[in-house]
Amino acid sequence: MGFSQRNELAWKKAKVAIRLMDEGKVDESIQLLKECEKIDNEDYTYPYEMAYAYILKKDYETAITILNKTKKYKNINDQVYQLSGNCYSYLNKPKLAIKEYEQGMKKFPNAGNLHLEKGNIFLIQEKYEDAIENYRNGIAAEPNFSSNYYRLALLYLNSTDRLSGLFYGEIFMNLERSTQRTTEMSKLLYDGYKKSIKFNDTNVATDFCEVILNIENKEFKMPFCAIFVKDFILGITTQKEINLNTLSEIRTNFIKNFFKDDYKNYSNIILDYNKKMLDEGILDTYNKYLFQIGSEEEFSIWKDDNIETYDTFLEWYSNPENYLKITDENKFIKL
């Protein structure tokens, strides 16, 4: 229901009710929302917000009752099913929670948040493969919803397939640019690269992923992991450690190597985005921006010495025309 269609008096009271809720005055908020419902009994917003208020009171049963009635309203959104499923989860009834999310998926097939919540149930149960499957399904349903990438990054960065975690995390940071989770991911990605690259006196070893060859397949194709490692190691020239500057140099060299020929057989949205920035002459700055929380002092010194360069990058990066654009055709789900 659009704003212009809302009952002005009811909506004005609802905004006061939401403010009271934010201030912790939940009972007063509920009373106002009941008044809103009497004024306008066709807008699902008022019972939805009332259900949320009862959740704040930890009265999940009442919230579920209200949400079940709310489902009958016209023009509801997927959040009604998300909230209802969450209530069952809070009541430690995961099967009923999953049932709610799945009902919501039938009504809202592009709702990435419902796949996220279902995945979270499995994550709590430590059924990691099931959680991963649902987060991936969430990306398939809604490629620009950031939270499924976030969850997958956390899982894969703590697995033997750290490379997938690095890609999911970088996509997440481009979709959700300025939250506490973005800051967290910046450090996790930097640390992920440091853990994956080991220098010794004579050579360098990487531990991004496990290379599994299926040579029985008549249409044999080298796994992307093997191609990535090949081009990445070629990008390590005189470096002997990983810091903000050397990591940027290595990633820049990797993009140059990958786009000589390998890119033709291995499509990857984040690498295409990196190549776009390389062509624009801002990839080095982007790399430092991306990993800044992993090496804050080094970034601060670099930024002070390169203010104009950094501002030029931010101007380009903050232009909506240059945002990472994810579609059904180029979405990243699995290596």
Secondary structure by P-SEA (a helix, b strand, c coil): cccccccaaaaaaaaaaaaaaaacaaaaaaaaaaaaaaaccccaaaaaaaaaaaaaacaaaaaaaaaaaaaacccccaaaaaaaaaaaaaacaaaaaaaaaaaaaaaccccaaaaaaaaaaaaaacaaaaaaaaaaaaaaacccccaaaaaaaaaaaaccaaaaaaaaaaaaaaaccccaaaaaaaaaaaaaaaaaccccccccccccbbbbbccccccccccaaaaaaaaaaaaccccccccaaaaaaaaaaaaaaaacccccccccaaaaaaaaaaaaccaaaaaaaaaccccaaaaaaaaaacaaaaaaaaaaaaccccccccccccccccc
